[in-house]
């Protein structure tokens, strides 16, 4: 399997994206392949990587074509840095079209390097726990820690099978430790020697995720998402494009078998 890196031809950004892609590929046991739509000279100064160069064509369409191949496990994209941090038009088109996990990197983020600690925010619903399943399957290993972050906001997920936190989170007596144990058993499935830890916080989801990722020195944040940025959807994901202190791995959520909305 391979990690496909979509190279933009912007030297500094591509070099950073490629370095993080290689680090994640090493952790996941994948090969690295590049794709650039444009002139080969645009990527002449980058470290050697097997790269397909297509001189003409629409960038998002060509990346989507290559990503559809059976050997592609993850697609790596660069986030925009100007006029402000966020997502550019090509990345936005691909985010809404691809069904693969997506590695998103922005210059200024903490490098992945040797992957040792991942942060996986979980709201406690089965359909959005795909991020944890993927993190366990791809990255659980001895010497590596996966931190599950549950942010309590006062709104409980309504999906059947969800596991919201107890209301009285300030009373560590009976219900709270039992919930912690059940949450860990339900969402952490790996038995390959990796360490798992549950952190529960109260507050704004984005601010809490950013703070925890920074304080924990996490090299990667793994998020489930529904694959659309239409309208006002995915506000947490949108905010993390701009604020995450480390690279993001977006994992498509599993559609629940019950009506949503």
C-alpha positions in Angstrom: 0.0 0.0 0.0 1.1 3.6 -0.6 0.7 7.1 0.7 0.1 9.4 -2.2 1.6 12.9 -1.9 -0.1 15.7 -4.0 2.9 18.0 -4.7 1.9 21.6 -5.6 5.2 22.8 -6.9 5.8 25.3 -4.0 9.2 24.2 -2.8 9.0 24.9 1.0 5.5 23.7 1.4 6.1 20.5 -0.7 9.3 19.7 1.3 7.4 19.9 4.6 4.5 17.9 3.2 6.8 15.2 1.9 8.7 15.0 5.2 5.5 14.4 7.2 4.2 12.0 4.6 7.3 9.9 4.8 7.2 9.9 8.6 3.5 8.8 8.6 4.2 6.2 5.9 7.0 4.7 8.0 4.7 4.5 11.0 2.0 2.8 8.9 4.3 0.5 6.9 3.4 2.1 3.5 5.4 3.2 0.5 5.4 6.9 -0.6 4.5 8.0 -4.1 4.2 11.6 -5.4 2.0 13.2 -8.0 2.5 16.6 -9.6 0.3 18.3 -12.2 2.6 20.8 -13.9 6.2 21.2 -15.1 8.7 18.7 -13.7 11.1 21.6 -13.0 8.6 22.7 -10.3 9.7 19.8 -8.0 13.3 19.5 -9.1 14.7 20.5 -5.7 12.7 18.0 -3.6 14.1 14.9 -2.0 14.0 11.9 -4.3 10.6 10.2 -4.4 8.9 8.2 -7.1 6.7 10.9 -8.6 4.2 10.9 -11.5 4.3 14.2 -13.4 1.3 15.2 -15.5 2.1 18.4 -17.5 -1.5 19.3 -18.2 -4.9 18.8 -16.6 -7.0 19.9 -13.7 -5.2 19.2 -10.5 -8.0 17.9 -8.3 -9.2 15.6 -11.1 -5.8 14.1 -11.6 -5.2 13.5 -7.9 -8.6 11.9 -7.6 -7.8 9.7 -10.5 -4.6 8.4 -9.0 -6.1 8.2 -5.5 -8.8 5.8 -6.9 -6.1 3.1 -7.5 -6.3 0.1 -5.2 -2.8 0.6 -3.8 -3.4 4.1 -2.3 -4.1 4.0 1.4 -3.8 7.7 2.3 -3.6 11.0 0.3 -1.4 13.8 1.6 -2.3 17.4 0.8 -0.9 20.8 1.8 -3.0 23.4 3.5 -3.0 27.1 2.5 -0.9 29.5 4.6 -1.8 32.8 2.9 -3.7 35.1 3.0 -4.5 33.2 6.2 -4.2 29.5 7.3 -6.9 27.3 5.9 -7.8 25.3 2.9 -7.2 26.1 -0.7 -9.5 25.4 -3.6 -7.7 22.2 -4.8 -7.6 20.7 -1.3 -11.3 21.7 -0.7 -12.3 19.9 -3.9 -10.4 16.8 -3.0 -11.7 16.8 0.6 -15.2 16.5 -0.7 -14.4 14.0 -3.4 -12.0 11.4 -2.0 -13.0 8.5 0.1 -9.5 7.9 1.4 -8.0 9.1 4.7 -6.4 12.5 4.2 -3.2 13.8 5.7 -3.3 17.6 5.9 -0.1 19.5 6.6 0.5 23.3 7.0 4.0 24.9 7.3 4.4 25.9 11.0 2.8 22.7 12.3 4.8 20.5 14.6 6.6 17.9 12.4 5.5 14.3 12.8 9.1 13.0 12.9 9.1 9.6 14.7 5.4 9.1 15.5 5.0 8.5 19.2 1.8 10.1 20.3 -1.5 10.5 18.5 -4.6 12.5 19.7 -7.9 11.1 18.7 -11.0 13.2 19.6 -14.1 11.0 20.2 -17.6 12.2 20.9 -18.7 8.7 21.9 -20.9 7.8 18.9 -20.3 4.6 16.9 -20.3 6.3 13.5 -17.6 8.8 14.4 -15.4 6.3 16.1 -13.9 5.3 12.8 -10.9 7.6 13.5 -10.0 5.4 16.6 -10.5 2.2 14.7 -8.2 3.4 11.9 -5.6 4.8 14.4 -5.5 1.4 16.1 -5.3 -0.6 12.9 -2.6 1.5 11.3 -0.5 2.9 14.1 -0.9 0.9 17.4 2.5 -0.4 18.3 4.8 -0.8 21.3 6.3 2.5 22.3 3.5 4.5 20.8 0.6 6.2 22.7 -2.9 6.9 21.4 -4.7 9.5 23.5 -8.5 9.5 23.3 -9.9 12.9 23.9 -13.6 13.2 24.9 -14.8 16.8 25.1 -18.0 17.3 27.1 -20.0 20.2 25.7 -23.5 19.7 27.3 -24.8 18.1 24.0 -25.0 14.4 24.0 -24.8 12.4 20.8 -28.3 10.9 19.9 -27.1 8.0 17.8 -28.0 4.6 19.2 -25.0 2.9 20.8 -23.4 6.2 21.9 -21.6 6.5 25.2 -22.0 10.0 26.6 -20.1 10.9 29.7 -21.9 11.1 33.1 -23.4 14.4 34.0 -21.6 14.9 37.3 -18.0 14.8 36.0 -16.7 16.4 39.1 -17.6 13.5 41.3 -15.1 10.6 40.9 -17.1 8.0 42.8 -18.9 5.2 41.0 -20.4 6.3 37.7 -17.4 8.2 36.4 -14.6 5.5 36.7 -17.1 2.9 35.3 -17.7 5.2 32.3 -14.0 5.7 31.7 -13.4 1.9 31.7 -16.4 1.2 29.4 -15.3 4.0 27.0 -11.8 2.7 26.7 -13.0 -0.9 26.2 -15.5 0.1 23.6 -13.3 2.3 21.4 -9.7 1.0 22.0 -9.5 -2.4 20.3 -5.7 -2.8 19.6 -3.9 -5.6 21.4 -0.4 -5.1 19.8 1.2 -3.4 22.7 0.5 0.3 22.1 -0.5 2.4 25.1 -4.1 3.9 25.3 -5.2 6.7 27.5 -8.5 8.5 27.9 -8.6 12.2 28.6 -12.0 13.9 29.3 -12.4 17.6 29.3 -15.2 20.2 29.5 -15.2 23.1 27.1 -15.2 24.3 23.5 -14.2 21.4 21.2 -11.7 23.2 19.0 -10.0 25.1 21.8 -9.7 22.0 23.9 -8.4 19.9 21.0 -5.8 22.5 20.1 -4.7 22.9 23.8 -4.5 19.1 24.4 -2.6 18.5 21.2 -0.1 21.2 22.1 0.3 20.2 25.8 0.7 16.5 25.0 3.2 17.2 22.2 1.1 15.1 19.9 2.5 14.6 16.4 -0.8 13.8 14.8 -4.5 14.5 15.4 -6.9 11.9 13.9 -10.4 13.0 13.2 -13.5 11.4 11.8 -15.5 13.5 9.4 -18.5 13.2 7.1 -16.7 14.2 3.8 -18.5 17.5 3.2 -17.8 21.1 3.8 -21.1 22.3 2.3 -22.9 25.2 4.0 -22.0 25.4 7.7 -21.1 21.8 8.1 -17.9 20.5 9.7 -17.1 23.6 11.8 -14.7 21.8 14.0 -12.8 20.4 11.0 -12.7 23.8 9.4 -11.3 25.4 12.5 -8.7 22.7 12.9 -7.4 23.5 9.4 -6.3 26.9 10.8 -5.5 26.1 14.4 -4.2 22.6 14.8 -0.6 22.7 16.1 0.3 19.4 14.3 -0.7 17.6 11.1 -4.3 16.2 10.7 -5.4 12.9 9.5 -9.1 12.9 8.4 -10.8 9.5 8.4 -14.2 9.1 6.7 -16.9 8.4 9.2 -19.1 5.3 8.9 -22.7 6.2 8.0 -25.0 5.1 10.8 -27.7 2.7 9.9 -30.4 5.0 11.4 -31.8 8.2 9.9 -29.6 11.3 10.7 -31.5 14.6 10.8 
